[in-house]
Amino acid sequence: MDEAKEEIILEERTLEQLLKDLREEKQWTYIQMVEELNKIGLVVDEKKVKKWEIGLEYPEINEIYKLSELYFIPSDNFVMAKSNSYKQGLESIHATIIKWICYLTGISLKVGYIFSYVVIVGGLIWALWFFCYNSSLLIEVRRENF
């Protein structure tokens, strides 16, 4: 039963989640992962690996083969996870904007999502206040004209 559950989890996982989980499972830093990839012939830098894990970029097919070689996982799993990432990305375009902001500012994705919702709620409250305030002014102006 554990194998079936693990297979279901694998099928739903995005490439970002898969790469991060695999790196953390090995307890590698970004630099250590880059060094391991360089050893097997894939020359990448730390920024590229971070972008993969955040979902700003996706590895090319030759990079996927090297990742599968590094982690001893079939490349099909990476391709399936990449497909899941595309599906999830199409469902929410604002997630891409949040990911870029998090990448550029160095904050975590959780903080980025929380901040975006705070901004949205704050904007709605401000819009409601603005509408109420201006509608009362409009009512006063109309009263003066009659």
N, C-alpha and C positions, 0 to 999 in steps of 0.2 A: 504493500500500500504506500510506503514511503517513496518508492520509485515513481509511482503514478502521480503523487502529489508534487514531487520534484520536477517531473516532466511538465506538469501544468504550469508551475511557477516559471519554468524556463521559457515556455511558449508565450507567456504574457510579459516577460521582462523586456525592457528596452535596451538598446546597445549601451546607453550611458550607464544604466544600472548594472548591466553585466560586466562591463569593463571596470567599474569602480569596485564591485564586489570581488572580482577576481584579483585585482591589485591589493585590496585590503586583506583578502584571504591569505595572500603571500606575505603580508605585512611589509610591502614595498612602499617607499616614498615615490614621488614622481621621478626623481632623479635616478633612483635604483631601477625603476621600470624602463627608463630610457636606456640605461646602461645594459640591461638584459636584452632589450630589443636590438641595440647596436651589436651585441655579441652574435646574434643570429642573422645579422645582415640587413636589418631595417634601421636606417638612419633617420631618427626623428628627434625633435627637441621637446623640452618640458612643456612648452606652451601648447604644442600640438596635442600631447596626451591630455592636458587639462581641457582643451576644447572638445576632445572626444568624449570625456567624462561628463562635461556639461551639456553636450549636444549641439554645440555651435558648428562643429564639423564632424564628418563621419569618415572612417578609414576607407581607403580605396580597396579594391578586391585583393591586390597583392599584399597590402598591409593586413587584411583580414587573414590571409593565409599564414603570415608570419605570427600574428596573434594566436591563431589556433595552434601553431607549432610551439609557441612559448608556453601556453597554458595546457597543452595536451587535450584540447577540446575540438571536436569536429567543427570545421568552418561553417557548416550548415547552421549551427547554433548562433554564430555571429551574424550570418545573413538574415536569419529569422528575427533576431533582436533588432537589426538595422531596419527591417521592414516594420516592426512594431514601433520603432522610433518615428518613422515617417508617418504612420497612421496617427500616432498620438500628436505629432506636430501639426498635422493638417486639421485636427480637431480643435486646436487652440493656438492661434497665431500670436496671441499676446504672450504666450509662454516663451516664444523666441525673443521677444523684446526684453522680457524679464531676465532671461538667461544672459543676454548681452550686457545688460546693466550690471548683473551680478558678477560677470566675468571682468568687466572694466573697473568696477569698484572694489572687487575682492570680497564681497559679502556672500554668505551662503544662499542657496536657492530658497530655503525656508524663510529667511529674513526678507529676501526679495519679494516672495509671494505675499507675506504678511504686510510689508510696506506698500505693495501695490493695492491691496484691499483697503488699507488705511487711507491711501490717497483717494481711492474711488469713493469710499464712504464720506470722507471729508469734502470731496467735490460735490457730492449729492446734498450734503447738509448746507454747504455754501450756496448752491444753486437754489435750494428751497428758501433759504433766508433772503437771497437776492430777489427772488420772485415775490415773496411776501412783502418785502420792504418797498419794492418798486410798484407793486399793485396798490399799496396804500397811498403812495404818492400820486399815482394816476387817479385814484378815487378823489383825493383832495383837489387836484387840478380840475377835474370835471365838475366838482361842486362849486368851485369858484367861478367857472364859466357860465353857470346857470344862474 
